[in-house]
Amino acid sequence: MTAILRVDDVWKSYGATQVLKGISFDVTEGDTIVIFGPSGSGKSTLLRCINMLSPPDKGRIFLRDDDLGQNKKKLNYFRSRIGMVFQHFNLFNHLTVVDNIALPLRAVKKLPKEEEYNLKGQMRRAKLSMTNNIAEGFGRFHFQENIQFCRESRGSICELIDDFNECRDNGYIDQTYRDELKNEAYQLIKVLNGYISSIKRQKSKNKNDSITK
């Protein structure tokens, strides 16, 4: 199958610090690719290189058959085909989380309001993503790292609930839709709370087993 995105021997440095060293991979249609590693390992730098927000020092990036580095006049077109969520949710401080997400859909994709605010689908995808991350992390990472992930996710969901209320107040969604979204959010918070409790119980059990030995 032909690659939709191809990263070929990408290198990137900042001053004397070499961040990316010969990164290569292909993404075909339907693929889900996870790039993971410790803070400062170059994950965000790689994403910025793929979107040409920070062009690589060496190597090439292809969107289908187009070499992004050789088609600078079409960069805006290419970027409209490559979505990117920045590391911090408040890219524009004067906008809500939802409006930050909706802005490129409105400005670039020209989507109507009812499509911009298809929040229920986003909540369900977030729920699936977080529960998958929880399952993936169970038993693989340190107890405290898992707990921290859950707490940060829970805080982000609480902020989304506030945004749901603001969308209702501004006429983007009605009361019934808002209530459905809140229900989805509360279900996810219950999952996160249950997982935190489970981690703490397992941590306590391991500690007791260690003392017994």
N, C-alpha and C positions, 0 to 999 in steps of 0.2 A: 504493500500500500504506500502511495506517495505521501511524503511528509508534508504537513501543513506548515510546520515551523522547524527549521533546522539551524542549530547552533554549531558552528564549525571552528574549533581551535581558537576560542576566544580568550584573550589576555587583557587584563586591566590592572593598572597600578595607580596609586596616588602618592606622588613623590617617590620615596625609597621603599614604600610598602607595596609589595606585590599582592594584590587581592585575588585576582582570577588567574589561573595558570592552565591554559590549554583546555578549556571546558568545551565538550562536544556532546550533543545528543539530538535526537529527532523526536518530534511530536506528531503523531498521526491522528486523524479524525477519530474522536471518541476516547482518546487517551486521557487519563488523569495522572499527572506527574507531580510528585512531591519533592521539593528541595528543602532539606532540613540540615541543621547544624547549629553550633553555638553562636552566640552574639559576636558579630564582627568577622564571621567566616566568609562573607561575600554574597549572601543570598539576595539582599536588596540590590547590591551592585549588579549582579547578574540580570535581575529583572529590569533594571534601568538601562542596561546595555541592550537587552532584547528590544525595548521600546525606543532605543536610540536617544533617550534622555541623557545618557552618558555614554557616548560612542566608545566602543572598545579600542584599545591601542593596537591590537592585532587580531586577526580572525574575521570571519564573516557570519552574518545572520541572514537567513532566507525566510521570507514569508511566501510559501509556495515556491515559485521559481524566481521571485524578485529578490535581488541582493539589496538589503536595506541601505547599506553603506554606499552603494553606487547609484542610488535613486533619491538623492536628497531633496529634489524638487517635489517628490511624491510622499515625503515623510508624514505629512499631516493625514494623507489618505491611509497610509499604512498604520499609523497610530490609531485611527478610527476603527481598525480591524483587530487591535490588540488591547484588551481591557487590562487595567492595572488598578488595584486598590492599595493606596499608600499605607505605610506602617502606622501612622497616627490617624485616628478617625476624623479629627477636626482639621481637615485640609484647609477649609475656609472657616475661620472661627465664627463668622457672623451667620453661618448656615447650620442647620441641624444635620444630624447624621444622614437622615433620609434625603435631605436636599443636596448634600454633598454627593450622594450616590446618584440622584436623579439629574444633577446638572449636566454631565456629559451626554446622558440620554436625550435631554431636552435640547442642548446646544449643538451636539454633533449628529445624533441619530434622528432628531426632529420628531421624537415620539410624542403622541398626545398625552395629556395628563393622566387619563385612566390607565395607560400602559406604564407610565413612569412610576406610578404608585401601586404597582401590583405587589403589595407588601406581603400578602399571605404566602405567596410562592417563595418569596425571599426568606420568610421566617421558617418555612418547612425545610428549605435547603440548608439554612443555618442549623436547624435542629439535627438534621441528618449528618452534617459535617462535624458538629461538635460531639455527637454520640459516637461517631466513627473514630474521632481523635481520642476520645476517652478509652474506647476499646483498644486502640492501637497502643496507647501509653500505659495501659494497665500491666504492671509487672516488668515494664522495660525501663521506666524512669524512676528517679528518686521520689519518695512519698511527697516531699515538700514541693517539688516541681509540678506534680500532678494537682496538688491542692491549689497552688498558685494559679495554674491554668484555669481551673474551675472558678476560682474567685474573680479573676479578671473577666472571664466570659460572663459570669453572673452580673458583674457591674455594667458591662456593655449592654446586656439585655435590658437592665433596668433603665438605661438611658434611652433605649429604643422605645420602651413603653411611654416615656415622656414625649418622644417624638410622635408616637401614634396619637396622643392627645392633641398635640399641636396640629397635626394633619387634619384631625376632625374639626378643631376650632377654626382652621383656615378654609374649611370646605372641600379639602381634597378627598376625604373619606367620610362616610356617615357613621352614626353611633353604632349601628349593628356591625359594620365592618371593623370598627375600632375594638369592639368587644371580642370579636373572633380573633383578632390579632393578639389582644392581651391574653386570651386563653392559651393560644399557642406559646406565647412568651412564658407564661406562668408554668406551663407543662415542662418547658425546657429548664426553668429555674429549679423545679422539683427534681428533675433528673440530676442536675449539678449538685444540689444539696444532698441528695441520696448518695452520690458518688463520693463527696467529701466525707460523709459519715462512714462510708465503707472503707475509705483509705485510712481514716483515723483508727478504726477498729483493727484493721490489718496491721497497722504500725504498732498499736498497743500489744497485739498478740505476738508479733515478732520480738518485741522488747521483752515480754514475759517469758517467751520460749528461750531467749538468750540468757536470761537471769537463771532459769531452771537448769540449763546446761552448765 
